[in-house]
């Protein structure tokens, strides 16, 4: 008999969403305007603080597309981006005809390495080939060392964008994620810390920029009784119904972070006696939200790697996956410029993402841990 499937990360409804969604239906605000949209944007702005403004859209990728367009990114421009990320961090660069330049990770956080950013900017400045923007991704719930990167961007006149799609609930030096650059993006995909089933958000400190992007996200319709358009627009707005889900989810964000951090702690404690196995480090500059629990496996001490463990977990109907494949190794980007790459490649070769849902029960997690321990012991390096 097949055991119940355990997924990597699933939506976790609180029940608070019901009232907001019911209100949307009863009031007939079902489209891309309405009180839930206004409320979700306002409440996220209040949550993050630092004078930010919010624009709810259909996905994190859409949010990043709007941000890059607002920065004037266009055909032939270079945009630097973390190589260790999901493709959604890179596709909007291509949408605008620009060229990605991939930057390797630091060892402390797996995020973009400030030392390599400095090296790249120095060399690019000499060739008059600086990027128009740099996208710093906060991977798996851990913040990049953003202050150092921000200082470099300011010195060289490069716009900084935070890709906080995976890090809502994380902090950096006491500040909330998505507030440490002039513009940031969030994702509310179904597997994220909180969800609107699908959706995203632009976070910016400039209200006029938000207003401009809001117009683009609404098909660039001019304020006229007829449908008048002077520039290209997109169908990127979130619906009022889904925004209602987001409002209920936002109210339990802290609970979700606490639950996922507890899941990560249980993995760390249950596997602490196995040489060569450790939970991904928490960088010293902030709180890791542990959106996903990532195990790091030392091949010098283990005869089993991520692929073998994924196979063994799948046999018991448990979903897991490798760390993101670095973008500079993707066939699509075989001709792209890459600054470094070996650190990201090691994370990819040695990292394993485990079931991390905030609704994961201790019994379910014990099942995952049992499979892992059996695999480690069966395939241990002889001593």
Residue pairs with C-beta under 8 A, 6 or more apart in sequence:
2 317
3 316
3 317
3 367
4 317
5 317
5 318
5 319
6 317
6 318
6 319
6 355
6 360
6 364
6 367
6 368
7 319
7 355
7 357
8 191
8 292
8 319
8 320
8 321
8 353
8 354
8 355
8 356
8 357
9 191
9 192
9 291
9 292
9 355
9 356
9 357
10 190
10 191
10 357
10 359
11 190
11 191
11 195
11 197
12 256
12 357
12 358
12 359
13 248
13 249
14 248
14 249
14 251
14 252
14 255
15 248
16 247
16 248
16 249
16 251
16 252
17 244
17 245
17 247
17 248
17 249
18 248
19 248
20 36
20 39
20 243
20 244
20 245
20 247
20 248
21 241
21 244
21 245
21 248
23 29
23 35
23 36
23 244
24 30
24 34
24 36
24 240
24 241
24 244
25 241
27 34
27 35
29 35
29 36
29 240
30 239
30 240
30 241
31 239
31 240
32 218
32 237
32 238
32 239
32 240
33 240
34 240
34 243
35 240
36 240
36 241
36 243
36 244
36 246
36 247
37 56
37 237
37 238
37 239
37 240
37 243
39 243
39 247
40 54
40 56
40 238
40 243
40 244
40 246
40 247
40 250
41 53
41 54
41 55
41 56
41 201
42 54
43 247
43 250
44 54
44 56
44 186
44 201
44 203
44 246
44 250
45 52
45 53
45 54
45 203
47 176
47 250
47 253
48 54
48 176
48 178
48 179
48 203
49 176
49 179
50 175
50 176
50 179
50 205
51 205
52 178
52 179
52 184
52 203
52 204
52 205
53 203
53 204
53 205
53 206
53 207
53 210
54 201
54 202
54 203
54 210
55 63
55 66
55 201
55 202
55 204
55 210
55 213
55 214
55 217
56 196
56 199
56 200
56 201
56 237
56 238
56 243
56 246
57 63
57 66
57 199
57 200
57 201
57 202
57 217
57 236
57 237
57 238
58 198
58 199
58 200
58 235
58 236
58 237
58 238
59 88
59 187
59 189
59 198
59 199
59 200
59 236
60 88
60 163
60 165
60 185
60 186
60 187
60 188
60 189
60 200
60 201
61 88
61 91
61 92
61 200
62 200
62 217
62 234
62 236
63 185
63 186
63 187
63 200
63 201
63 202
64 88
64 89
64 92
64 135
64 161
64 163
64 185
65 92
65 95
65 96
65 234
65 236
66 202
66 213
66 216
66 217
66 234
66 236
67 161
67 183
67 185
67 202
67 204
67 213
68 79
68 92
68 93
68 96
68 98
68 133
68 161
69 96
69 213
69 216
70 183
70 209
70 212
70 213
71 132
71 133
71 159
71 161
71 183
72 132
73 79
73 93
73 96
73 98
73 132
73 133
74 96
74 97
74 98
75 96
75 97
75 98
76 97
76 98
76 99
77 96
77 98
77 99
77 131
77 132
77 133
78 98
78 99
78 100
78 101
78 124
78 129
78 130
78 131
78 132
79 93
79 98
79 99
79 100
79 101
79 131
79 132
79 133
79 134
79 135
80 100
80 101
80 102
80 103
80 117
80 120
80 131
80 133
80 134
80 135
80 158
81 89
81 90
81 93
81 100
81 101
81 102
81 103
81 134
81 135
81 137
81 163
81 327
82 89
82 102
82 103
82 105
82 111
82 112
82 135
82 136
82 137
82 139
82 144
82 163
83 102
83 103
83 104
83 105
83 326
83 327
83 328
83 338
83 341
83 344
84 104
84 105
84 110
84 111
84 137
84 139
84 323
84 324
84 326
84 327
84 344
84 347
84 348
85 137
85 139
85 163
85 324
85 327
86 165
86 324
87 327
87 330
87 332
88 165
88 187
89 135
89 137
89 163
89 165
89 327
90 100
90 327
90 333
93 99
93 100
94 100
98 132
99 336
99 337
100 327
100 333
100 336
101 120
101 131
101 336
101 337
101 338
101 339
102 326
102 327
102 328
102 333
102 336
102 337
102 338
102 339
102 341
103 112
103 113
103 116
103 117
103 120
103 134
103 338
103 339
103 340
104 112
104 113
104 116
104 338
104 339
104 340
104 341
104 342
104 343
104 344
105 111
105 112
105 113
105 139
105 343
105 344
105 347
106 112
106 113
106 114
106 115
106 145
106 343
107 343
108 145
108 281
108 283
108 284
109 139
109 142
109 143
109 144
109 145
109 281
109 283
110 139
110 140
110 142
110 280
110 323
110 343
110 344
110 347
111 136
111 137
111 138
111 139
111 142
111 143
111 144
111 145
112 134
112 136
112 137
112 144
112 149
113 340
113 343
114 145
114 148
114 149
114 152
116 339
116 340
117 134
117 148
117 149
117 152
118 152
119 339
120 339
121 130
121 152
121 155
121 156
121 158
124 130
124 131
125 156
130 156
130 157
130 158
131 158
132 158
132 159
133 158
133 159
133 160
133 161
134 149
134 153
134 158
134 159
134 160
134 161
135 161
135 162
135 163
136 144
136 146
136 149
136 160
136 161
136 162
136 163
136 181
137 144
137 163
137 165
137 166
138 144
138 162
138 163
138 164
138 166
138 167
138 170
138 177
139 166
139 167
139 324
140 166
140 280
140 288
140 290
140 291
140 292
140 294
140 353
141 166
141 167
141 169
141 170
141 193
141 260
141 288
141 289
141 290
141 291
141 292
142 167
142 170
142 280
142 282
142 283
142 286
142 288
142 289
143 167
143 170
143 171
143 172
143 177
143 180
143 283
143 285
143 286
143 288
145 283
145 285
146 160
146 162
146 172
146 180
146 181
147 172
147 173
147 180
149 160
150 160
150 180
150 181
152 158
153 159
153 160
154 160
159 182
159 183
160 181
160 182
161 181
161 183
161 184
161 185
162 177
162 178
162 180
162 181
162 183
162 184
162 185
162 203
163 184
163 185
164 170
164 177
164 178
164 184
164 185
164 186
164 203
165 185
165 186
165 187
165 189
165 192
165 200
166 187
166 192
166 291
166 292
167 177
167 178
167 289
167 291
168 177
168 178
168 186
168 192
168 193
168 194
168 253
168 289
169 177
169 193
169 253
169 254
169 256
169 257
169 289
169 291
170 177
170 257
170 286
170 287
170 288
170 289
171 177
171 286
171 287
172 180
172 285
172 286
173 285
173 286
174 286
177 184
177 289
178 184
178 185
178 186
178 203
179 203
182 204
182 205
182 206
183 202
183 203
183 204
183 205
183 206
183 209
184 202
184 203
184 204
185 200
185 201
185 202
185 203
186 200
186 201
186 203
187 199
187 200
188 194
188 195
188 196
188 197
188 198
188 199
188 200
188 201
188 246
188 249
189 195
189 198
189 199
189 200
190 197
190 198
192 291
193 253
193 256
193 257
193 260
193 289
193 291
193 358
194 246
194 249
194 250
194 252
194 253
194 256
195 245
195 246
195 249
196 238
196 242
196 243
196 245
196 246
196 249
197 242
197 245
198 242
199 238
199 242
199 243
199 246
200 238
202 210
202 213
204 210
204 213
215 221
215 233
216 231
216 232
216 233
216 234
216 236
217 233
217 234
217 235
217 236
217 237
218 233
218 236
218 237
219 229
219 233
219 234
219 235
220 229
220 230
220 231
220 232
220 233
220 234
221 227
221 228
221 229
221 233
222 228
222 229
222 230
238 246
255 358
256 358
257 287
257 289
257 290
259 358
259 359
260 289
260 290
260 291
260 293
260 356
260 357
260 358
261 288
261 289
261 290
263 290
263 293
263 355
263 356
263 357
263 358
263 360
263 365
264 279
264 288
264 290
264 293
264 356
266 362
266 365
266 369
267 279
267 293
267 295
267 354
267 365
267 369
268 278
268 279
270 369
270 373
271 277
271 279
271 295
271 369
271 372
271 373
271 376
274 373
274 376
275 298
275 301
275 302
276 297
276 298
276 299
276 300
276 301
276 302
276 381
277 295
277 296
277 297
277 298
277 302
277 376
278 295
278 296
278 298
279 293
279 294
279 295
279 296
280 288
280 293
280 294
280 295
280 296
280 351
282 288
290 356
291 356
292 353
292 354
292 356
293 353
293 354
293 355
293 356
294 323
294 351
294 352
294 353
294 354
295 351
295 352
295 354
296 347
296 350
296 351
297 304
297 305
297 306
297 309
297 350
297 351
297 352
298 350
299 305
299 349
299 350
301 381
302 376
302 379
302 380
302 381
303 379
303 380
303 381
304 375
304 376
304 379
304 380
305 349
305 350
306 322
306 323
306 349
306 350
306 351
306 352
307 322
308 375
308 379
309 320
309 352
309 372
309 375
310 320
310 321
310 322
310 352
312 371
312 372
312 374
312 375
313 319
313 320
313 368
313 371
313 372
314 320
316 367
316 371
318 355
318 367
318 368
318 371
319 355
320 352
320 353
320 354
320 355
321 352
321 353
322 348
322 351
322 352
322 353
323 347
323 348
323 350
323 351
323 352
323 353
324 348
325 348
326 341
326 344
326 345
326 348
327 333
327 336
328 336
328 338
328 341
328 344
329 341
329 345
329 348
354 368
355 364
355 365
355 368
